[in-house]
Amino acid sequence: MAAPMLRWCCPGRRFAFAWVGCGSCHRRGPPTGSTSNGKRGQSSVAQQPHFTAQKPREGEHEWAAVVGLEIHAQIASNSKLFSGSQVHFAAPPNSLVSFFDASLPGTLPVLNRRCVEAAVMTGLALDCHINRKSLFDRKHYFYADLPAGYQITQQRLPIAVNGSLAYSVCVGRKPSRMVTRTVRVKQIQLEQDSGKSLHDDLRSQTLIDLNRAGIGLLELVLEPDMSCGEEAATAVRELQLILQALGTSQANMAEGQLRVDANISVHRPGEPLGVRTEVKNLNSARFLAKAIDYEIQRQINELENGGEILNETRSFDNRLGFMPEPNLPPLLLYDSGSLPSGADPQQVINVDQLRERLPELPRVTRERLVRQYGMLPEHSCALLNEVGLLEFFQNVIKETRAEPKKVTSWVLNTFLGFLKQRNLAVSESPVTPSALAELLDLLDRKAISSSAAKQVFEELWRNDGKTPAQIVAEKKLELLQDPEALEQLCRSTLEAHPHVVMDLKRGNARAINKLIGLVRKATLGRADPTAIKEVLERQLSS
Amino acid sequence: MVKQWKQCQTLFFGGSKITADADCSHEIKRRLLLGRKVSVALKQGRVTPTELCQRCLSLIKKTKFLNAYITVSEEVALKQAEESEKRYKKGHSLGDLDGIPVAVKDNFSTSGIETTCASNMLKGDHIKRVLLRYLASLLRLRSGSTDGIFGPVKNPWSYSKQYREKRKQNFHSENEDSNWLITGGSSGGSAAAVSAFTCFAALGSDTGGSTRNPAAHCGVVGLKPSYGLVSRHGLIPLVNSMDVPGILTRCVDDAATVLGILAGHDPKDSTTIQDPVKPFTLPSLTDVSKLCIGIPKEYLTPELSSEVQSLWSKAANLFESEGAKVIEVSLPHTSYSIVCYHVLCTSEVASNMARFDGLEYGHRCDSDVSTEAMYAATRREGFNDVVRGRILSGNFFLLKENYENYFVKAQKVRRLIANDFVNVFNSGVDVLLTPTTLSEAVPYAEFIKEDNRTRSAQDDIFTQAVNMAGLPAVSVPMALSSQGLPVGLQFIGRAFCDQQLLTVAKWFEKQVQFPVIQLQELMDDCSSVFENEKLASVSVK
């Protein structure tokens, strides 16, 4: 059971794009979404969808939900945040533990440059202000998988603050519209991951694996600017794409590289915010959306029934304090203007240099796709949401003469459909971009019909090493190119089916389709229906 | 409860014992091995490293009753001596300290030799000899008032001819054995080991005066380098922002030699200075007329013994008579130092000790009811009352509702204390001259009458502010008191001007000609060791 479940949770397969305005979450009135580029400080709090209690009473049925997120992204680095231990997923337990990770006394933290760069790049990508000076703190709590009894984090002065994350949602069913929403990024801080505890209830033992202890994390705090599960899930998905584009985190939720906690409250519009509750450790975007919507509904029901919301995660360790980490001096960052002369480039980090190294961000990529290929915004979303799909698409475009619209349709419908049906990743596809490009070329110069093209695609999927042209030749799928032969076939079809012709002449315009179908059948599907129609109409009117 | 305290030393040879291979103080090891200046006796072959090692080992055995050592790695030391000897024969020794026996306080993590920190918390650990250990009793040791599991260290001067003769005059029929003196803490073992000639130099640690205090009581030189000049990697922490490795030697030149080897950037300690530091030789000062010596008036406290006070003024007069400018200065926030230290120290202790949960290493209780129960019992068994008291106070100060009122306030006071020094040095003062301790060493029987808090407050009164400010300071023995016991004075320098500080200290040392301890009666057959005075120090005068 577990394996298909994991498969199912796997991110990158879920959201072609998100729908808002379905299920329990519906938006009243015209959507007032902001335009594409999210400016700092712009928030969508004012546009909350309204939730309806299950048994609405007259005039009392509207609730607004407020959702904020705390996201932990494991930094993609070779070694841990403060030690030289390697970082690997699924290594044998306790095989990646240095003396520092095990908190042996006398060991000291040494900051990993790569982790700092990852934090700065992520901050820049989210339009954050990068603090030129940030500080490290110890956050104390006793936990078996936290060997030192404290976590080194950035509580007082984090590395990046005041950013924003723009994401697109579709509103309404038909016709759908893409609307850009913005959530403010309060801060990004560097901190250590904890180890893992495994509880063996049979033997009443707790087993501890410290491989994860000390891996660098980016903690991102998203302000409560979201109003339902789908919005939160879409924002997380967008963040995931950004982190992957930057290479700062693999951001795979199933492997725990991206962990999300949500703060949720409901209130009546115009009244103060309600009491928050937390939903913790959600490991897929789909579950995140479901859990948030469930919690929103639970709170509404509770309040509707005269109950009150209690903050259940409030606990004693909130009282335990922070302390400055005395073994790490302030983290100083520079820009080209402030770089001290003669500084060792290995010892300083230049924010401007990192900014130059930023890759194209997903939002920009999507805008480019829409502009360059004239595709619909939701199609550009779909291309980015599947790992490797955009690259596949671009490779096909490069090699084919077919229209971009045709390519988009084939990649998103046929190709992606085949992958999903068989639960495969793009990299596992038996059809190469070149093969698809060749197939689309055949279609483009009308050498084969669309239905024949589907047949060729199925053959290609079987991966016998044959090219589309070979398949077309073998299966005799090429379109009927001889006009004489088509004239002949049309004529004999008309002669063989006088009652259909009569029908048509009596005014049933749709009878022509029947005739076209009959001719196609006679050509074994190798004639273009438009061409058939043309010939038939000419013959009928003569 | 029996109140005892104890210093922990291990003997190692030529400095190579101090590190563990993968993770410990490699940098210290490297530096100890790479000293430039070589003891002339070793170089000329008048004495071999093996002979030197054997003499020290024999002296350690003779002075076992001092309780200065916890672990004596005899085999390792002799093997290293042999290797050192080969190097000398080939003519490429590793440097100044190659072949010189050095002792290390038991709160440095060492390769292949057990570190216990004189604590139950780390004794008998199943991973012993491999990993770093902790000594929970470190803080108890620091204030010289602990019940460390190894018992207290005895001050070698208790057995000196100088002290015994004075005592005979005063107390005719007293039991001598029960009246031994304390060394002061917490690097008392290091001070005793150097004082009793069992090694040439020892590493201690100094958080509030732990190196300078015992140095003054044991008549040796005790150096607290500037914070950030010497790596703390491998040093088991007490208060990270104040801890520094301390250096104990029999003369100022030796302290400079050891410092020259240890100082500089360590990639494994982010708080060390970035600039390279080269080993250095102290110049012999002949003219002090350009010096300005500051005498902080707040250090003249009612508790200061009249004898120490008079030696202090005598020292000031000495500088003045030789042409130096001696002026009274003010460090107005000095009196807040002790209470400020209490808040910062207990907070960091509570934080640093959180790791001793019995999971990864060290003592673990037998209880397996739950993880929480295991923590509680382990920590109850592993820590004594004093440590538990500090952890409780520290956690209280770190509570969210108290943080601003205690911890942040204390940090602000700390800044004021540090600024006091900055202001004085900016006004043109080169070096401050103060007492190191209130009085000479007291007998153990008298010492344990006071409770721990009072004692630690008194012990550190002249030394602690320096740690708050991160400045270098050195205690230099000046003279014997009327009881025949050493009295040391403290010099405080500008941050990272350790060399200038030691140059002044060296001049002073030369003027006062502090007498050599006379232990011949006690160790008659070993007296030959001391005959050749040149061998008493690493440096060649």
Interface residues (C-beta under 8 A of the other chain):
Chain A: S98 F99 F100 A102 S103 L104 P105 G106 T107 L108 P109 V110 L111 R138 H140 F142 A144 P147 A148 G149 Y150 S204 T206 I208 L210 N318 R319 L320 G321 F322 M323 P326 N327 L328 P329 Q347
Chain B: A20 A22 D23 C24 F108 S109 L131 L132 R133 Y134 R232 H233 G234 L235 I236 P237 V239 N240 S241 P267 K268 D269 S270 T271 Q274 S347 E348 S351 N352 M353 A354 R355 D357 L359 E360 Y361 D368 T371 E372 Y375 N395 L398 L399 K400 E401 N402 Y403 F407
